[in-house]
Every structure is written in structure tokens, then in C-alpha cells.
Amino acid sequence: MNSNTRANSYCDGLSRRNFIQLGAAPFLGLGLADVLRLKAAAAQPSARAKKDGNLILLWQSGGASQLETWDLKPDAPAEIRGTLNPIDTNVPGIQICEKLPKSARQMDKYAILRSVTHPDAGHLRACHLMLTGYLPSKGVPVGSPYNETPSIGSVIARETGSGRGIPPYVVLPKTVPQGHGAYLGASCNPYFIEGDPAQPTFGVRDLKLPRGIDPGRLEDRRSLLAQLDGLRREVDARVPAVDAYYEQAYRMITSSAVQKAFDIAQEPAAARDAFGRTASGQSTLLARRLVESGVRCVTVALGSWDTHAKHFEAMETKLPEMDQAFAALVSDLHDRGLLDTTLVVMMGEFGRTPKINKDAGRDHWPNVWSLVMAGAGIRGGQVIGASDARSETPTERPVTAEDVLATIYDRMGIDFEKEYHNGQNRPIKIVKGGSPVTELWGGKPAAAG
């Protein structure tokens, strides 16, 4: 079964389908142009100096098990340790799961955080926390796909933009909950890519002309729009002008550089094979193409990891796919000289329970779990934090959700203590507390309290 088959639902049955998607462009890419115009309606990015960085977030929706990935417990009782064993990596003293041999050979390029912890075991609330730095307010519908505070990608889009006529924030191949701009507005929502890049029929909508409209006819319609816009300016100055944002839409539709960035078919067969001919593998490869072309944040949804039943059976497929995609990405970025400026984070909203349940599955466990980070100055070949012998609690260097986000923003050159103003004009910090995990790049831990 394809790893993304259940990517749109959780164990509690709540829908994760996105309700804010770019519509088909029936007339000069109007759906795209409208979104671009909304992007300018938000306040301009800050003048603060920024690093020329990118983020690739590999999102393990539902929560991957720390016990079958980065923090195995081979000496624990059978009902905890499971059926998989640890193997050595290319860094002496660090072991990971035997189903991740390719990642084991890249251990010197990434770091493991084994003591991530937060207080919420509900999917959407935990997603909101890990993707925004805030738990949703009480009374907000738990099934709502909209986040109250801006997601990581939305903040990056607001603060950095792309500057190359390409969307700054992209999500593929499926949408993830709480990935929107919230009070920053639709201008900071992601550009969603639908479909499976591993399929031969894959293509990105809104970047192709509608049937029956060739470039010459498009130019005629563009000229007509310009004339109508001039008339509309005279008739009603309150109506927003169809100006730079239709121009940007036009450039995206007609730009060979933008078309090339989204065209994964241009990758050599060897590269596509290296990432794996799966939805996860090809989406991860496309993410590399996009950041190389100027996209500042790409979220890749790596299918559903919500394994309440037949957990180990699922791991037989899911772990090798993840292993191939992640290892190929880190290696490829390194070989291209892009790892220094590209932060790679692989995580979900929480981990899985230490004790295996009656259905041979693992349930939700936010108490302690693991994630990995690479690039953007992070020193590879290290483990930060530790969990106890049963993977129940952190025993060393607890890392909160807020710490994780502060770390991401720091590596992106964004002031994580900066304040925005919401719809009620109330000041709200980008992250509610938290400090960067400075040990990742050789710094000293932040002082407690």
C-alpha cells in the first residue's frame, strides 16, 4: 500500500483536506493572480538583515515512533522494544534503526534530538503547536483546518519572500493541517501542489495555459485586462487595480525558469532512482529542485504515521521509503553545496507510546520523542538529549516545541522574539517562549528559566 494512502485522515476521523487551494486558472491564471495580489496586501517584510537560507520540512503526519527510528531501546522489555534492532552509523557510538541503513551512512551530516516533549496528545492541537509554536485557544473547533497563529512556512514567507518570481512557500504532495498564514492573511498561505510526483502524469496546475489559449492569445487578453483596469481606475478608485500581481502571474505562467523548477521530469533517471520512485521520494526530490530555484520553505508530507494497529507491519514499508528519501536529500544537498544554506527538519506532531497495544500498534505519545535536523550550520554526527530506558520521559536536555521553532527561525535568520499584530491589533510573538537549541551548532545551552 502506498505510504500516502491515509495521508488525509487521522485515527479520530477528522478531515485534513485543505479548504484554501488555488483554483484552476480559467482566464490569464486569475486564481494565481488573485493569490499573488493578496500576498501584497499583507504588511511588507521587515528590513532586518536575513540569511539567504531555505527550509525543507519533512512532515511525518500522525507521529512517527521514536522507538523504530532514532531512539531504540534494545534492553527494554519485549512489549516496549518491539521487533526491530539498532545498527551502527558512520559516527561511532550512535545507533539508529536497522531499517534506516542509508541514513546511518549519512549520520555525520545530521543531528538527532532525542528529548523533544510537549503536553498535548491530540493530533490537530499537537500539529498546531509544532507548526506554529502555539496551542489553539479553548473553544476553537478541533477539526478546523485553519490555524490561529502563522505556520513556520507562513512566517518565512512573510519575512523573506523569494524575490525570483516563484512562490516562497510550497506544500506537497498533500496538504498538512495548520499550514496557513492565520492573521498574516492569505498572502502568507502556501502554494499547494496536488498529485503524486512519482506518477508519469504528474503536473502542476496554474502554471499551464487553459486549453485553447496560446501565448499570443494570452498576450491579447493581458492587454485587454490592462485597458479594462485603466477604465476601472477611473470609474471606482476603491476597486484594487489588476496591476503588478497579474503581471507576476503572467511571468509565472510564461517563465521557462518557473516551469523548469516544477518539472521533476527534467531530473536524470539516476537522481530519481536515488530518492526512490515513491510519492515521498519524488516529493523530496522536487523539494530540492524548488529550494534550488528560490522557494524559501517547502513542506513535504511523508504520508501517515498514525499506526495504532499493525505498527511493525507498516514499518516494513514506511521506514525504507523514508530512509531512502531523507538520506538522498541530505547527501544531494551536501554534494551540491546547498546544505550550508538549507535547513532540513524531519518531524511529526509527537511520538508513539512505549508500550505496544493489543492491536500490535503504538498510540500517541508527546511526553518524549525524537526528530532530526541537518544543514544551515548544524553540526552533524551528534545526539542531543536523552530519554529514559523505556522512552517514557526525557532524562537529559528536554527540548520543547517552542524550542524547536525558535531553533528553526534562528537558522533562517528570523528573530523568533519578533511581534506581529493579529486581527484585533494585539501584539503576538512569532513563538510563545522557547530558546534555540544552540548546542546544534556548537553553542552553549540556554540558561534554565
PENOR-V265563 format. One line per field, one symbol per residue. ss: DSSP state (2 for helix, 1 for strand, 0 for the rest). psi: psi as a letter, one per 20 degrees, with the letter a starting at -180 (. if undefined). burial: 1 if it has 9 or more other C-alpha atoms within 8 Angstrom, else 0. A space follows every 10 residues. Layout:
ss=???
psi=???
burial=???
//
This chain:
ss=0000000010 0000100000 0000000002 2222222222 2000000000 0001111111 1000022200 0000000222 2000011100 0000111000 2222002221 1111111000 0022222222 2200000000 0000000000 0222222222 0000000011 1100000000 0222022200 1100000000 0000000000 0000222222 2222222222 2222200000 0002222222 2222022222 2202220022 2222200022 2222222222 2220001111 1111000000 2222222222 2222222222 2222200000 0111111000 1100000000 0001100011 1111000000 0111011000 0001110011 2222222222 2000000011 1000001110 0000000222 200000000
psi=ppijgkijqr hjjpqjppin qprqninklh gghgghhhhi hrqqqqjqpq qmrqpoooon phoqphijfi mqmijrqhig hbiqqqqqaj opipqaqijl hghhijhiir qpojkpqrip jpfhghgggh ihjqqqqqip phjpipqhqq rghhgggghh ahjkkqpioq priqqqqlja iciirihjqr opoqroiiqh jpqorijqqq piorhghghg hggghgghgg ghhhgoiipq qndhhhghgg hghiphgggg hiniiipqhh ghhhiplrgg ghhhghgghg hhiiphpppo okapkmmiql ghghhhgggh ggggggghgg gggghikihh jopppprbia bqqgppaijk rqapnigpaq rqqqakipor kqpprqraij lhqqipmpor ghgghhgghg hjkpoijqpr pahjkpppqg pnaqqqnihh kjrqqqqq.
burial=0011111111 0000011100 0100100111 1111111111 0100000000 0011111111 1111111111 1110010001 1001011111 1001111111 1111111111 1111111100 1011111111 1111010000 0000111011 1111111111 1100111111 1111111111 1111111111 1110011100 0101011010 0010000100 1100110010 0110000000 0100110111 1111000111 1101000000 0101111111 1111111111 1001111111 1111111111 1101111111 1111111111 1011000111 1111111111 1111011001 1111111111 1111110111 1111111101 1111101111 1111111111 1111010000 1100000011 1001111111 000000000
//
